[in-house]
Amino acid sequence: MTQLTVYHIPVCPFSQRLEILLSLKGRRSELDFQVVDITRPRADWLLQKTRGTTALPVLETADGRILKESLVILQYLEDIYPEPAVAQRDPYRRAVENMLTRLEGEFGNHGYRFVMNQDPERRDALRDGMLKQYARLNDFLMEHSPAGPYLFEQFGWAEAVYTPLFMRFWFLDYYEDFELPDEDRYARVRAWRDACLAHPAAQQVTREEIVKLYYDYAKGAGNGALLPGRTRSSFTFDSDWRERPWPPRNKYQHSATDEELGL
Ligand SMILES: N[C@@H](CCC(=O)N[C@@H](CS)C(=O)NCC(=O)O)C(=O)O
C-alpha cells in the first residue's frame, strides 16, 4: 500500500475537504495526517518540502513528491481511488459540478473577510455581500437541482467542497449575528446547507470547536497570528478547546485576554 502523507492544520476547512472525500471512499485511515501547529514558525524541513510556501494542506506521495491546493489534492485522491466515485462521471454533470465548485473561492473569501472585519461601519455592507453569495448559490441550485437537497442524488464532490465552509461560517452567526433569512430566495441553498451539515461523512469538527478556535480571526488575526496583549493564539494546541469557556461574542466592543479565553 502506497503511504500518502497529508500535512494539515486541524480545523482547517481545506483539509476537511480531503477528510470528507476520503470518508466517502472509506479510506480516511489509510492516509497519514500529520498535524502542523500554525501558531509556531513552520519547520524548516516542511518549508523545504513546500519550497517556502506555508499554506496547508499539502500532500506528500510515498516517493516524496508534493501536491498543494485542496481542490487539486481532492482530484488526485479521486483519480487514485476511483471507487466509489464522488465526482460525477458524466461529462455534462461534471461540468455542472465544476461550475458550482468555481464559486467556492469568492464565497469562502467573503465569509472570512466578514468575520475578520474590525470596522462596525462596514458590517452592513459585508452582511449584504454575504447574502449575495448565498443568493448566487441559491440561483445556481434552482437552475440545476431545484428538488435537491444535494446537487445530484447524493452528497458528492460539490458537497465535499462546500460543507467545510458552511461549518466555518458558524463563526458568522456567533460573532456577527449573521443568519440566513427565512426567505424564498435562500430556501434552496438553506436546504442544501442543512443537508450538507448533517451528513455523517462530514462530522470532523463541531460548532463549539470552530467558535472557540476562530476567536482570533473574529478579532482580525488569521492563521495563528498573535493579537496585541496576548501571549497565545486561540489556535494553540497548548490548551484543549473543550476545556475553554465560550468566547465573548461582542468582538467590536471587547478584546478578550488569554485568561478569559482559557488559554
Ligand atoms: N487555496 C488553498 C487555501 C489553503 C489555506 O488557506 N490554508 C490555511 C489554513 S485554513 C493555511 O494554511 N494558513 C496558514 C498559512 O497560509 O501560512 C487550498 O484550497 O488548499
The ligand as a Gaussian input file, in Angstrom:
#p B3LYP/6-31G(d) Opt

LIG

0 1
 N       -6.379000      27.628000      -1.556000
 C       -5.781000      26.834000      -0.505000
 C       -6.027000      27.518000       0.822000
 C       -5.291000      26.859000       1.954000
 C       -5.246000      27.719000       3.207000
 O       -5.515000      28.932000       3.173000
 N       -4.909000      27.108000       4.345000
 C       -4.763000      27.844000       5.579000
 C       -5.391000      27.116000       6.742000
 S       -7.115000      27.057000       6.680000
 C       -3.279000      27.926000       5.916000
 O       -2.530000      27.008000       5.644000
 N       -2.866000      29.009000       6.539000
 C       -1.513000      29.168000       7.006000
 C       -0.644000      29.843000       6.020000
 O       -1.092000      30.178000       4.907000
 O        0.525000      30.033000       6.376000
 C       -6.392000      25.427000      -0.542000
 O       -7.518000      25.281000      -1.006000
 O       -5.701000      24.473000      -0.153000

